[in-house]
């Protein structure tokens, strides 16, 4: 990628790492962006369960687009994926809450 006269190398793996860290600490924009990353699989492997979870976290904090995007995820997910995301959500909530203590 070019930035002015310089060539800047993009490290998507590192970017996803830091966005995940910010999301786990409750940063609403990071949570929404992480949901988007997992929904479309641009910078990380596509994972509808992770996308749904992070959209939900952002929606809980009233992110403007998160609830709508989360609800659209249900149309893309099978019943088994929806059941899995409910289990995953519980595990991730516990992980995040334990880090906060």
C-alpha angles and dihedrals in degrees: 000000000000121000107182107304094339129087110226119200114220118219104195093177090058091044092054089048092056094041088052091050091051090046092052089052091055103259103159098206091048090051092051093045092049089053089053092048092054094042095056101027094223100137099011135026112290109261118169092189093057090043092052092048095051093043087052092052091051092044090054087062092048098254105181099235103022100087093049093047092046092052090050088055089066089065090057097046130083120228090256091053090051090052090047093050090054089055092043091049091057091049094047093046089053092047093050094044092050090053090052092058 
